């Protein structure tokens, strides 16, 4: 009873976390991904692209692109329009414009494992193989956002190639950052010179973000009061699963979501996935791959 009263009081004051109760505006743009898929890096790239006069840091990123799942309803209401908002939400038909970032779930699982230890959601001794089972079956504390497959499919299949939706692959962003950032700029209606693109990419480099995390992480809403010995910005690499996941773990992921992975252009390496004959999703997104 007391909990319900406190919750109602927080809601009345606007102190509740915005999340899916966020009051969406017609000119909002959302940067969405399943957790640990490159959302923070994308936020930095876009913020540095939109605000070249002030280099983006962990101290000001929430002012430029606030996190709807970390900030209160009152905070979000105070952000002037047009808002650029970060979210991990599964499909919401209210969201007018969406930049969706997808990443190979085999790499996502590795990154999420370290993140869960950083957040003290699991002990260091928690076996990675057991975590993969939790990851594929939706038994993580973030189950409210769905599994990787549910989150990805809810957006990609629902929005497809409709106007107001941009699909990005983390792997393409790493391989061709200027080209992919130019696609983002075009989507946002920003005239971006080659110099501006390069500057935004340099200011958003993994090395720079790691250095900033060391001094600013203790005050950033996402990492405040979390373990400092495990970095939020990890290796920022592609394909780490090939050497860090056992074959059985890879097979579990591919058996669960192989049909979605294949359609997104991710090569499967086990015989666990029964991939249907659907056309590659990327064919619906010219110049995305």
C-alpha positions in Angstrom: 0.0 0.0 0.0 2.8 2.4 1.0 4.6 1.6 -2.3 1.5 2.4 -4.3 1.1 5.7 -2.5 4.7 6.6 -3.1 4.4 5.7 -6.8 1.3 7.8 -7.2 3.0 10.7 -5.5 6.0 10.4 -7.8 3.8 10.3 -10.8 1.9 13.3 -9.7 5.2 15.2 -9.3 6.6 14.0 -12.6 9.4 12.2 -10.8 8.6 8.8 -12.4 10.9 7.5 -15.1 9.4 8.5 -18.4 9.9 5.3 -20.3 6.8 4.2 -22.2 4.7 6.7 -20.4 6.6 9.5 -22.2 4.3 12.1 -23.7 5.4 11.9 -27.4 5.4 15.0 -29.5 4.9 15.1 -33.3 8.4 16.4 -33.9 10.3 13.9 -31.7 13.0 11.7 -33.2 14.1 8.6 -31.4 17.3 6.7 -31.4 16.4 3.2 -30.5 18.2 -0.1 -30.1 18.2 -3.2 -28.0 20.7 -2.6 -25.1 24.4 -2.9 -25.8 23.9 -2.4 -29.6 25.8 0.9 -30.0 23.1 3.3 -28.9 25.4 5.5 -26.8 28.0 5.7 -29.6 25.2 6.7 -32.0 24.0 9.3 -29.5 27.5 10.8 -29.4 27.8 10.8 -33.2 24.5 12.5 -33.7 24.9 15.0 -30.8 28.4 16.0 -32.2 26.9 16.3 -35.6 24.1 18.5 -34.4 26.1 20.6 -32.0 29.6 21.0 -33.4 30.2 24.2 -31.4 30.2 22.2 -28.1 32.0 18.8 -28.0 29.8 16.2 -26.5 30.7 14.6 -23.1 29.0 12.3 -20.6 28.4 15.5 -18.6 26.2 17.1 -21.3 24.9 14.2 -23.4 21.6 14.1 -21.4 21.0 17.7 -22.3 21.5 17.1 -26.0 19.9 13.6 -26.3 18.2 12.6 -23.1 17.5 8.9 -22.2 13.8 8.4 -21.8 14.5 5.3 -19.6 16.8 7.2 -17.2 15.2 10.6 -17.0 11.9 11.6 -15.2 8.7 12.6 -17.0 9.2 16.2 -15.6 12.8 16.3 -17.0 11.6 15.1 -20.4 8.7 17.7 -20.5 11.3 20.4 -20.0 13.4 19.4 -23.0 12.6 21.9 -25.8 11.3 20.7 -29.1 12.3 19.3 -31.5 13.6 16.6 -29.2 16.1 13.8 -30.0 15.5 11.0 -27.5 17.3 7.8 -26.7 15.3 4.7 -25.9 15.4 0.9 -25.8 11.7 0.5 -26.2 10.1 -2.1 -28.3 7.7 -0.9 -31.0 5.5 2.0 -30.2 3.3 3.4 -32.9 3.3 6.8 -31.4 7.0 7.4 -32.2 7.0 9.5 -35.4 10.6 9.2 -36.5 13.0 6.5 -35.5 16.7 5.7 -36.1 17.0 2.1 -35.2 20.5 0.5 -34.5 20.8 -3.2 -34.8 23.9 -5.3 -33.8 24.8 -8.9 -34.1 23.2 -10.6 -31.1 26.3 -12.8 -30.5 28.3 -9.6 -29.8 25.4 -8.0 -27.9 25.4 -11.0 -25.5 29.0 -10.6 -24.7 28.7 -6.8 -24.1 25.5 -7.3 -22.0 27.3 -9.9 -19.8 29.9 -7.4 -18.8 27.2 -4.7 -18.4 25.2 -6.9 -16.1 28.3 -7.4 -13.9 28.9 -3.7 -13.9 25.4 -3.1 -12.7 25.8 -5.9 -10.1 22.9 -7.8 -11.6 25.0 -10.9 -11.6 28.2 -12.0 -9.8 31.5 -12.2 -11.6 31.4 -15.9 -11.1 28.1 -16.2 -13.0 28.9 -18.6 -16.0 28.8 -16.9 -19.4 27.2 -20.1 -20.8 24.3 -19.8 -18.2 24.0 -16.1 -19.1 23.5 -16.9 -22.7 20.6 -19.2 -21.8 19.1 -16.2 -19.8 19.7 -13.9 -22.8 18.0 -16.1 -25.4 15.0 -17.1 -23.2 14.3 -13.5 -22.0 15.2 -14.0 -18.3 17.2 -10.8 -17.9 16.2 -7.9 -15.7 15.6 -5.9 -18.9 12.9 -8.3 -20.0 10.5 -5.4 -20.2 12.2 -4.4 -23.5 11.7 -7.9 -24.9 14.4 -10.2 -26.1 16.9 -9.1 -28.8 14.7 -10.8 -31.5 11.5 -9.3 -30.1 12.9 -5.8 -29.9 14.5 -5.9 -33.3 11.6 -7.5 -35.1 9.0 -5.3 -33.5 10.6 -2.3 -35.2 12.1 -3.6 -38.4 9.1 -5.7 -39.4 6.5 -3.1 -38.3 8.1 0.0 -39.9 10.0 -1.6 -42.8 11.0 1.0 -45.4 8.3 3.5 -44.4 9.2 7.1 -44.3 10.5 8.3 -40.9 12.5 5.1 -40.2 16.2 4.6 -40.7 17.8 1.2 -40.0 21.5 1.2 -39.1 23.8 -1.8 -38.5 26.4 -1.3 -35.9 28.9 -3.3 -38.0 28.4 -1.0 -41.0 28.8 2.0 -38.8 32.2 0.6 -37.6 33.3 -0.3 -41.1 32.1 2.9 -42.9 31.5 5.6 -40.2 31.5 8.6 -42.6 29.1 7.0 -45.0 26.7 5.8 -42.3 26.8 9.2 -40.5 26.1 10.9 -43.8 23.0 8.7 -44.1 22.0 9.9 -40.6 22.6 13.5 -41.5 20.4 13.2 -44.7 17.7 11.5 -42.6 17.8 14.4 -40.1 17.9 17.1 -42.8 21.4 18.2 -41.8 23.9 19.5 -44.4 27.0 17.8 -43.3 30.3 18.6 -44.9 33.1 16.0 -45.0 34.9 18.0 -42.3 31.9 18.1 -40.0 31.4 14.3 -40.4 35.1 13.6 -39.6 35.0 15.9 -36.6 31.9 14.3 -35.2 33.4 10.8 -35.7 36.7 11.9 -34.0 34.9 13.4 -31.0 32.8 10.2 -30.7 35.7 7.7 -30.9 35.7 4.8 -28.4 39.1 5.9 -27.1 37.9 9.4 -26.3 34.7 8.1 -24.8 36.7 5.7 -22.5 38.9 8.5 -21.3 35.8 10.7 -20.5 34.1 7.8 -18.7 37.1 7.6 -16.3 36.5 11.2 -15.1 32.8 11.7 -15.8 31.3 8.3 -15.4 30.7 8.7 -11.6 28.3 11.6 -12.3 26.5 10.3 -15.5 23.0 9.0 -14.8 23.7 5.7 -16.6 26.9 4.8 -14.7 26.5 6.7 -11.4 27.0 4.4 -8.4 27.9 1.4 -10.7 31.1 -0.5 -10.7 34.0 1.5 -12.0 36.3 -1.4 -12.6 34.2 -2.6 -15.5 34.0 0.1 -18.3 30.6 1.0 -19.9 32.5 1.7 -23.1 34.0 -1.7 -23.8 36.1 -2.9 -26.8 33.6 -1.4 -29.3 34.6 -4.2 -31.7 32.9 -6.4 -34.2 33.1 -10.2 -34.1 34.4 -10.7 -30.6 31.9 -13.6 -30.2 34.0 -15.7 -32.6 36.7 -16.1 -29.9 34.8 -15.6 -26.7 31.6 -17.6 -27.1 31.5 -21.4 -27.1 30.0 -23.2 -30.0 27.0 -24.3 -27.9 26.3 -20.7 -26.9 26.5 -19.5 -30.6 24.1 -22.3 -31.5 21.6 -21.2 -28.9 21.5 -17.7 -30.2 21.3 -18.8 -33.8 18.6 -21.4 -33.0 16.5 -18.7 -31.4 16.9 -15.8 -33.9 18.7 -17.2 -36.9 15.9 -16.3 -39.3 16.0 -12.7 -38.2 19.9 -12.6 -38.2 20.1 -14.0 -41.7 17.6 -11.5 -43.0 19.7 -8.7 -41.5 22.8 -9.9 -43.2 24.5 -11.8 -40.3 26.2 -15.0 -41.4 25.2 -18.1 -39.4 27.9 -20.6 -38.5 26.0 -23.4 -36.9 23.3 -25.8 -38.2 21.0 -24.8 -35.3 18.9 -22.2 -37.1 16.0 -23.2 -39.4 16.2 -20.1 -41.6 13.1 -19.5 -43.7 13.1 -18.4 -47.3 12.1 -14.8 -46.6 13.9 -12.1 -48.6 16.8 -10.4 -46.9 15.3 -7.5 -44.8 18.2 -5.2 -46.0 16.8 -5.3 -49.6 14.1 -3.0 -48.3 16.6 -0.5 -47.2 18.7 0.8 -50.2 22.3 1.8 -49.4 22.0 0.4 -45.8 24.3 -2.5 -46.5 
